[in-house]
Amino acid sequence: MAMNSRTASPWWASLIFAVGLLFIFVSERLVTTSPDIRMAMTGFGLLVVLAITGARAWATFGSRGARRRVERVLLGFHLLTLAALLVYLFSTSWGQSLFGVSKESAPRWSGGLMAIYTVMFLCSTVPVLMVELSLGVALRDGFDVRSDTDDLSVEIFRVREMAWSGLTIALAASFLMATCGVAKERNAQRDVSYFKTSSPGESTKNVLLQSSEPIKVNLFFPEGSEVKTQIRGYFDTLAAATNKLEVYERDRLRDGQLAQKYKVAKEGIVVMSRGEGDAEKSFTFEVDTDIDKARRATGKLRNLDREVNALLMKLARDKRKAYITSGHGELNHPESVPSGVLVPVRRTTVLRKELGDLNYEVKDLTVADLSKDVPADAALVIVLRPTLLFTTQEFAALDRYLQKGGKLLYAIDPIGEQSMGPLEARIGVKAIPDGRLTDDLNHYVVRNNNTDRRYTGSTQYAAHATTTSMARDKIAFLIDAAALEDAPFGPGGQPTRTVVLRSLDSSYLDLNDNFEMDGAEKKQKWNLIYAVEGPKLDDKDGGKDGFRAMVFSDAELFADYDAMNARAANPVMYGRGMFKDVVKWLGGEESFVGEAVSEEDKAIHRTKGQDQKWFLLTMIGAPLVVLAVGLFFTLRRRSRGSKKELVTT
């Protein structure tokens, strides 16, 4: 005699129901770039779900007793799933238009409904899974609505218990999801570890505040990414401080058209854009989605503000051109150094990169070009330690450039040609021809001999836009610098001349190159860096601002070399942001000046005098403190012991 089915519906009905839901999920979540395929898959999945729900209803009303109660439980959860799909429909753009949801309210509307239908899905699918696992597949091959089955074989109580257990699990998961959502909305962060994502710096805020229109930021990161949380916190802080930033979290697959527009092919991409349509400008950068990799020194989180600052400079204005002279044995063109002149070979790749970050296109200004004139599109001209003197025609071209309101950065060096020709009268600055800056007390220890005295340190900054970032680090180190002094101005208006950095009064110019102070040498403060601003031009020249010039007594500051800490670039100019401050001031963008925050490890710089103090404190001072404390407690204990003996006696 054949045994009757234990339930009125087969086990595979729930499986087909799950397949229908899978089709809906894939089409709505992943297939976003092909509307026809998406519609077909969603329609097929919905048809399957409705068909199984209808079959479940027929089995429920066609059966009797305990089997009917089992089917009624499963039917109830299927109907809850359909209700969840209906709520999802209301969260789409069609549902928003149906209820008249405004564009401003759309994110909250869709976010609230997403929480509701997610909870409904969990509460309708998890209990069905638990019930099906408890019933198994035995004697459940097909639909059977016969009413002569023994109620004792159905196990209705077990079914109900499993359904309640599944519902409990679903509600617990929903509670955790709600808790995470509230925590995310509150956005309360407590960082007690060593790692810290860089916060928005003053320079980044200033650049953003000067933008004529808001900047849009699209974050393409996977859901639940900790890296996204760190980056979102940075941009939220920047948006709150400036009101010029719009931040959006994007899904690369769901927002397929937007990802295709910005050529986003993987997760971990940040897209920053300004403008609309054909006038839109956009730039991207990548952050590793692995938090352990992103937080390392080579990752982007520690230097996130620098990355954002560089892109904002490119978005804030059009690209400019910076020309660097070549062909005179300059620091940037060692091939042209004349034979017999011994100069260390240095590279200037970091300088070019920094200019690129400031949205400058870097070009070489050759001898042939400079002999004619400075190009009309030159926003900045840079001269780095020429070892050959410029010709009369070349000096004249640079002088004409300044007369028209040009911007010049000129770095001399004791081992190069220190004369600036007629430019000295134009900007009122010249090099002291003899001697190299030396300091026998405040210098950086490199080789532990007298040659270290040429690595001089200084804290004598002037209050100027070009020293905004560097002055925060208190001390600057120069490598074998010369010294500058005032020169008489030529005919014309009087420029504004500012010494932005002087040496300490413990330094002197070594005239005989023996690393000792002797003879006529004397210790005093020497001028090291000048900032000069020319008078406003006449109305016939457009009435624009006059020239701006920066003169440095140490060209090594601009090289990819740092004997002080063996890094790739000099920290005074690059690591501490002075170079960018200088270029911003020269370009008339001092409103952009400020610090770009970095949380990477910073090298500790100390002079020889400071090293001596620390040596005495650690080797002599600390043991003396320990000895004094020990003597105090020993004598105190002996004193108490003597008093007790006297009392006893």
C-alpha positions in Angstrom: 0.0 0.0 0.0 1.5 3.4 -1.1 2.1 5.9 1.7 0.5 9.3 1.4 2.6 12.5 1.2 3.5 14.0 4.5 2.6 17.5 3.2 0.2 18.8 0.5 3.0 20.5 -1.4 6.4 19.2 -2.5 9.8 20.3 -1.2 10.9 21.6 -4.6 8.1 24.3 -4.5 10.1 26.4 -2.0 13.2 25.8 -4.1 11.5 27.2 -7.3 10.2 30.1 -5.2 13.8 30.9 -4.1 15.0 30.7 -7.8 12.3 33.3 -8.7 13.5 35.6 -6.0 17.1 35.1 -7.2 16.1 36.2 -10.7 14.5 39.3 -9.3 17.6 40.1 -7.2 20.1 39.6 -10.1 18.1 41.7 -12.5 17.5 44.6 -10.1 20.9 44.6 -8.6 23.3 43.5 -11.3 21.7 43.9 -14.7 21.4 47.7 -14.8 22.9 48.6 -18.1 20.4 46.6 -20.3 16.8 47.7 -19.5 15.3 45.0 -21.8 17.2 42.1 -20.1 16.5 43.5 -16.7 12.7 43.7 -17.5 12.6 40.2 -18.8 14.5 38.7 -15.9 12.4 40.6 -13.3 9.2 39.6 -15.1 10.2 35.9 -15.2 11.2 35.9 -11.5 7.9 37.6 -10.5 5.9 35.2 -12.5 7.6 32.2 -10.8 7.0 33.7 -7.4 3.3 34.4 -8.1 2.9 30.9 -9.6 4.3 29.1 -6.6 2.3 31.3 -4.2 -0.8 30.4 -6.1 0.0 26.7 -6.0 0.7 27.0 -2.3 -2.8 28.7 -1.8 -4.5 25.8 -3.8 -2.7 23.2 -1.7 -3.7 25.1 1.5 -7.4 25.3 0.7 -7.5 21.8 -0.8 -6.0 20.0 2.2 -7.4 19.3 5.6 -6.3 19.0 9.2 -2.6 19.3 10.2 -1.4 19.3 6.6 -3.6 22.4 5.9 -2.1 24.1 9.0 1.5 23.4 7.7 0.6 24.8 4.3 -1.1 27.8 5.9 2.2 28.6 7.7 4.2 28.5 4.4 1.6 30.5 2.5 1.7 33.2 5.1 5.4 33.6 4.7 5.1 33.6 0.9 2.5 36.4 1.1 4.9 38.4 3.3 7.5 38.0 0.6 5.1 39.4 -2.0 4.4 42.4 0.4 8.2 43.0 0.6 8.4 43.0 -3.2 5.6 45.6 -3.2 7.5 47.8 -0.8 10.6 47.5 -2.9 8.5 48.6 -5.9 7.5 51.8 -4.0 11.2 52.5 -3.4 12.1 52.7 -7.1 11.9 55.8 -9.2 8.5 54.7 -10.4 7.2 54.4 -6.9 8.7 57.8 -6.0 6.9 59.4 -8.9 3.7 57.6 -7.9 3.7 59.1 -4.4 5.1 62.5 -5.6 8.5 62.2 -3.7 10.7 65.2 -4.3 14.3 64.9 -5.4 15.6 66.2 -2.1 13.5 63.6 -0.1 14.3 60.7 -2.5 17.3 59.4 -0.5 15.5 59.3 2.8 12.4 57.7 1.1 14.4 55.0 -0.6 16.6 54.4 2.4 13.6 54.0 4.8 11.8 51.7 2.5 14.9 49.6 1.9 15.2 49.0 5.6 11.5 47.9 5.7 11.6 45.5 2.8 14.9 44.1 3.9 13.4 43.2 7.3 10.3 41.8 5.6 12.5 39.6 3.3 14.4 38.2 6.2 11.2 37.5 8.2 9.6 35.7 5.3 12.5 33.6 3.8 14.4 32.5 6.9 11.4 30.7 8.6 10.6 29.0 5.3 14.1 27.7 5.1 14.0 26.4 8.7 10.6 24.7 8.0 11.8 23.0 4.9 15.0 21.8 6.6 12.9 20.3 9.4 10.5 18.5 7.0 13.1 17.1 4.6 12.4 15.7 1.2 11.1 12.2 2.1 7.5 11.5 1.0 7.2 15.0 -0.5 7.7 14.5 -4.2 4.5 16.2 -5.6 1.3 18.0 -4.8 -1.1 15.9 -2.7 -4.3 17.4 -1.3 -5.9 14.1 -0.2 -7.5 14.4 3.2 -7.1 10.8 4.5 -3.5 11.3 5.8 -2.9 10.6 9.5 -2.4 14.0 11.3 0.2 12.3 13.6 2.6 12.0 10.6 2.6 15.7 9.8 4.4 17.0 12.9 2.6 20.4 12.9 4.1 21.3 16.3 7.6 20.8 15.1 6.9 22.9 12.0 5.6 25.8 14.2 8.6 25.6 16.5 11.0 25.8 13.6 9.0 28.6 12.0 9.2 30.6 15.3 12.9 29.8 15.5 13.5 31.1 12.0 11.5 34.2 12.7 13.5 34.8 15.9 16.7 34.6 13.9 15.4 37.0 11.2 14.2 39.5 13.8 17.6 39.3 15.6 19.4 39.9 12.3 17.0 42.8 11.6 17.8 44.3 15.0 21.5 44.1 14.3 21.0 45.7 10.9 19.0 48.6 12.5 21.7 49.0 15.1 24.4 49.3 12.5 22.2 51.7 10.5 21.7 54.0 13.5 25.4 53.8 14.4 26.3 54.8 10.8 23.8 57.7 10.8 25.2 58.9 14.1 28.7 58.6 12.6 30.4 58.5 16.0 34.0 57.5 15.7 36.6 56.8 18.4 40.1 56.2 17.0 42.3 54.8 19.8 44.8 53.1 17.5 48.0 54.6 16.0 46.5 54.7 12.6 44.5 57.8 11.6 43.1 58.9 8.3 44.3 62.4 7.4 41.7 65.1 8.1 40.9 68.1 5.8 43.7 70.7 5.9 43.4 74.4 5.6 44.7 74.5 2.0 42.1 72.0 0.9 39.3 74.0 2.6 40.6 77.2 1.1 40.7 75.8 -2.5 37.2 74.5 -2.1 35.9 77.7 -0.7 37.2 79.6 -3.8 35.3 77.3 -6.2 32.5 79.0 -8.0 30.4 75.9 -8.1 30.1 72.8 -5.9 32.4 69.8 -6.4 30.8 66.3 -6.7 32.4 63.3 -5.1 31.3 59.8 -6.1 32.6 56.9 -4.0 32.7 53.5 -5.8 33.2 51.1 -2.9 31.6 47.8 -1.9 28.9 47.8 0.8 30.3 47.5 4.3 33.8 48.6 3.3 35.7 50.0 6.2 37.8 52.0 3.8 34.7 53.7 2.5 33.7 54.6 6.0 37.1 56.3 6.5 36.9 58.2 3.2 33.3 59.2 3.7 34.1 60.6 7.1 36.8 62.7 5.6 34.6 64.1 2.9 31.7 64.7 5.3 33.9 66.8 7.5 35.1 68.8 4.4 31.6 69.3 3.2 30.4 70.5 6.6 33.3 73.0 6.7 32.8 74.5 3.2 29.2 73.7 2.0 30.8 73.3 -1.4 30.9 69.5 -1.6 28.3 66.9 -2.6 29.2 63.3 -1.6 27.5 60.2 -3.1 28.0 56.6 -2.4 27.8 54.6 -5.6 27.5 50.9 -6.5 29.6 50.0 -9.6 27.2 47.4 -10.8 23.9 49.1 -9.9 25.1 52.5 -11.2 26.5 51.0 -14.3 25.9 54.0 -16.6 27.7 56.3 -14.2 30.6 53.9 -13.8 30.9 53.6 -17.5 30.9 57.4 -17.9 33.8 57.8 -15.5 35.5 54.6 -16.7 35.3 52.9 -13.3 36.3 49.3 -13.9 36.8 48.1 -10.3 36.0 48.9 -6.7 37.9 51.5 -4.6 37.6 54.5 -7.0 37.0 58.1 -6.0 35.7 60.4 -8.7 35.7 64.2 -8.2 34.0 66.4 -10.8 32.9 69.9 -11.4 30.4 71.3 -13.9 27.8 69.6 -16.1 27.6 68.3 -19.6 30.4 69.1 -22.0 31.9 71.6 -19.5 32.3 68.9 -16.8 35.8 68.2 -15.6 36.5 65.1 -13.6 39.5 63.3 -12.0 39.8 60.0 -10.2 42.1 58.3 -7.8 42.2 54.8 -6.4 42.3 53.6 -2.8 42.8 49.9 -1.9 39.6 48.4 -0.5 41.7 46.3 2.0 41.8 48.5 5.2 45.2 46.9 6.2 46.8 47.9 2.9 45.1 51.3 2.7 46.3 52.3 6.2 49.9 51.6 5.5 52.5 54.3 4.8 52.3 53.5 1.1 48.4 53.5 1.2 46.2 56.5 0.5 44.4 57.0 3.8 47.3 58.6 5.7 47.8 61.1 2.8 44.2 61.4 1.7 44.2 65.2 2.1 47.2 65.6 -0.2 45.5 63.5 -2.8 42.3 65.5 -2.6 44.1 68.8 -2.5 46.0 68.0 -5.7 42.8 67.1 -7.6 41.0 70.2 -6.3 43.7 72.4 -7.7 43.1 70.8 -11.1 39.4 71.3 -10.8 39.5 74.8 -9.4 41.2 76.4 -12.4 42.6 75.7 -15.9 46.1 74.3 -16.4 49.0 76.7 -16.4 52.5 76.5 -17.9 55.7 76.6 -15.9 59.0 76.9 -17.7 62.3 75.7 -16.2 65.5 77.1 -17.8 68.0 74.6 -19.2 71.3 74.6 -21.1 73.2 76.6 -18.5 74.4 73.7 -16.3 71.3 74.0 -14.1 70.4 71.6 -11.3 67.6 70.2 -13.6 69.9 69.9 -16.6 73.2 68.3 -15.5 74.1 67.4 -19.1 74.9 71.1 -19.8 77.4 71.5 -16.9 80.7 72.6 -18.4 83.6 70.2 -18.2 85.9 70.8 -15.2 83.0 72.0 -13.0 82.4 69.5 -10.2 78.8 69.6 -9.1 76.8 66.8 -7.5 74.2 65.2 -9.9 70.7 65.7 -8.6 67.3 65.0 -10.0 64.2 67.2 -10.0 61.4 64.7 -10.5 59.6 65.6 -7.3 59.6 69.2 -8.2 57.9 68.4 -11.5 55.4 66.2 -9.8 54.6 68.9 -7.3 54.0 71.3 -10.1 51.7 68.8 -11.8 49.8 68.5 -8.6 49.2 72.2 -8.7 47.9 71.9 -12.3 51.0 73.2 -14.0 52.3 71.9 -17.3 56.1 71.8 -17.0 58.2 72.7 -20.0 62.0 73.3 -20.5 63.0 76.9 -21.5 66.0 76.2 -23.7 68.9 78.7 -24.5 67.5 79.2 -28.0 64.0 80.1 -26.8 65.2 82.3 -23.9 67.5 84.2 -26.2 64.4 85.4 -28.1 62.0 85.9 -25.2 60.1 84.2 -22.5 57.0 82.5 -24.0 53.9 84.5 -23.7 52.0 81.6 -22.1 54.5 81.3 -19.2 52.7 81.6 -15.9 56.0 80.8 -14.0 59.7 80.7 -14.8 62.1 78.7 -12.6 65.9 79.0 -12.6 67.7 76.4 -10.5 71.5 77.0 -9.9 72.9 77.8 -13.3 76.7 77.1 -13.4 77.0 79.2 -16.6 76.2 82.9 -16.6 73.1 83.9 -18.7 73.9 86.0 -21.7 72.9 89.6 -22.0 70.0 88.7 -24.3 68.7 86.0 -21.8 68.9 88.4 -18.8 67.1 91.0 -20.9 64.3 88.5 -21.7 63.8 87.6 -18.1 63.8 91.3 -17.1 61.2 92.1 -19.8 59.1 89.2 -18.4 59.2 90.7 -14.9 58.3 94.1 -16.2 55.1 92.6 -17.7 54.1 91.1 -14.3 55.8 87.8 -14.7 56.5 85.3 -11.9 60.1 84.1 -11.2 61.6 81.5 -8.9 65.4 81.9 -8.8 67.7 79.6 -6.8 71.4 80.3 -6.6 74.1 78.1 -4.9 77.7 78.5 -3.8 78.9 76.0 -6.4 77.0 77.7 -9.2 77.0 81.1 -10.9 75.6 83.5 -8.3 75.2 86.7 -10.3 71.7 87.5 -11.4 72.8 90.4 -13.8 70.2 93.1 -14.3 67.6 91.2 -12.4 69.4 92.2 -9.1 68.3 95.9 -9.7 64.8 94.8 -10.7 64.1 92.7 -7.6 66.6 94.4 -5.2 68.3 91.2 -4.2 71.8 89.8 -4.8 74.0 87.0 -3.5 77.0 87.7 -1.2 79.7 86.4 -3.5 82.1 84.8 -1.0 81.5 82.2 1.7 79.3 79.3 2.5 76.8 79.3 5.3 78.2 77.3 8.3 77.1 76.6 11.8 79.2 74.8 14.4 76.3 74.5 16.9 72.9 74.3 15.1 73.5 71.8 12.3 72.3 68.3 11.4 74.6 65.4 12.2 75.2 63.4 9.0 78.9 62.2 8.9 79.9 63.1 12.5 82.7 65.4 11.3 83.1 69.1 10.6 81.5 68.9 7.1 78.1 68.5 9.0 78.3 72.2 9.8 77.1 73.0 6.3 73.7 71.3 7.1 72.5 74.4 8.9 69.2 74.8 10.7 67.0 77.8 11.2 63.8 78.8 12.9 63.8 82.4 11.8 60.7 82.6 9.6 58.9 85.8 8.6 55.1 86.0 8.7 54.5 85.4 5.0 52.2 83.3 2.8 55.2 81.3 1.5 56.1 80.0 5.0 52.6 79.1 6.2 53.2 75.3 6.1 56.9 75.2 6.9 56.8 77.5 9.9 54.6 74.9 11.7 57.5 72.5 11.8 59.7 75.0 13.7 63.0 74.2 12.1 64.3 74.2 8.5 67.6 72.6 7.3 69.6 73.9 4.4 72.4 72.1 2.6 75.5 74.1 1.8 73.7 77.4 1.3 74.9 80.8 0.3 73.7 84.1 1.8 71.7 87.0 0.2 71.6 90.7 0.8 69.7 93.8 -0.3 70.6 95.4 -3.6 69.8 98.9 -4.8 66.6 99.1 -6.9 66.8 100.3 -10.5 64.6 103.0 -12.0 60.8 102.5 -11.7 58.5 101.8 -8.8 59.7 100.4 -5.5 59.0 96.7 -5.1 58.0 95.2 -1.7 60.9 93.2 -0.5 60.6 90.6 2.4 63.2 88.3 3.9 61.1 85.2 4.6 63.9 83.2 6.2 67.1 84.1 8.0 69.7 82.0 9.6 70.3 81.6 13.3 72.8 84.1 14.9 75.1 81.1 15.5 75.9 80.8 11.8 78.7 82.4 9.8 80.0 82.6 6.2 83.0 80.3 5.9 85.3 82.4 3.6 88.3 80.0 3.4 86.3 76.8 3.3 88.0 75.2 6.4 84.7 74.6 8.3 86.1 76.8 11.2 85.3 80.4 12.2 88.5 82.3 11.9 89.9 85.5 10.5 87.3 88.1 9.4 84.4 85.6 9.7 81.7 86.5 12.1 78.5 85.0 13.5 75.2 86.8 12.7 71.8 86.3 11.1 72.1 86.0 7.3 69.3 86.4 4.8 68.5 83.1 3.0 65.2 83.5 1.2 63.5 86.6 -0.3 60.0 87.3 -1.5 59.7 90.4 -3.8 56.4 91.9 -5.1 56.6 94.5 -7.8 54.4 97.6 -8.0 51.1 97.5 -9.8 51.4 97.9 -13.6 50.3 101.1 -15.5 46.9 101.3 -17.0 48.4 100.9 -20.5 49.6 97.4 -19.4 46.2 96.4 -18.2 46.6 97.7 -14.7 47.3 94.2 -13.4 49.4 93.2 -10.5 53.2 93.6 -10.7 55.8 90.9 -10.9 56.4 88.4 -8.1 59.8 86.8 -7.4 61.3 84.4 -4.9 65.1 84.1 -4.5 66.6 81.2 -2.6 70.2 80.9 -1.4 70.2 77.1 -1.6 69.2 75.2 -4.8 69.6 71.8 -3.1 66.2 72.5 -1.5 64.6 71.6 -4.9 66.5 68.4 -5.6 65.4 64.8 -5.2 68.0 64.3 -2.5 68.1 64.7 1.3 71.2 63.7 3.1 69.5 64.4 6.4 67.1 61.5 6.3 67.8 59.6 3.1 64.4 60.2 1.7 63.7 60.9 -2.0 63.0 64.6 -1.6 63.9 67.5 0.7 61.3 67.7 3.5 61.7 71.4 3.9 60.3 72.2 0.4 58.2 69.2 -0.3 57.4 67.2 2.8 56.5 70.4 4.7 54.6 72.0 1.8 56.8 75.1 1.3 57.2 74.6 -2.4 53.5 74.5 -3.0 53.0 77.6 -0.8 55.7 79.4 -2.8 54.2 78.4 -6.2 50.7 79.4 -5.0 52.0 82.8 -3.8 53.9 83.4 -7.0 50.7 82.6 -9.0 48.6 85.0 -7.0 46.8 82.1 -5.3 47.8 82.9 -1.7 44.2 82.3 -0.7 44.9 78.6 -1.4 47.9 78.6 0.9 47.7 76.3 3.9 48.7 72.9 5.2 47.7 69.6 3.4 47.4 67.2 6.3 49.4 64.0 6.3 49.3 61.3 9.0 52.4 59.5 7.8 55.4 59.1 10.2 57.5 62.2 10.2 61.3 62.2 10.8 62.5 63.8 13.9 65.1 66.5 13.1 67.4 67.8 15.9 70.5 70.0 15.7 73.8 68.9 17.2 73.1 71.2 20.2 69.8 69.5 20.8 71.4 66.1 20.5 73.9 67.1 23.2 71.1 68.1 25.5 69.2 64.9 25.0 72.4 62.9 25.5 73.0 64.6 28.9 69.4 64.2 30.0 69.3 60.5 29.2 72.8 59.4 30.1 73.3 61.6 33.2 70.0 63.3 34.2 67.8 60.2 34.2 70.2 58.1 36.4 70.6 61.0 38.8 66.8 61.2 39.2 66.6 57.5 39.9 69.5 57.7 42.4 67.9 60.7 44.1 64.6 59.0 44.5 66.3 55.8 45.8 68.3 57.8 48.4 65.2 59.7 49.5 63.2 56.5 50.3 66.2 54.8 51.8 66.9 57.6 54.2 63.3 58.0 55.0 63.0 54.3 55.9 66.1 54.4 58.1 64.8 57.5 59.8 61.6 55.7 60.7 63.5 52.7 61.9 65.7 54.9 64.2 62.5 56.5 65.7 61.0 53.0 66.5 64.2 51.9 68.3 64.2 55.1 70.4 60.5 54.5 71.4 61.3 50.9 72.3 64.2 51.8 74.4 
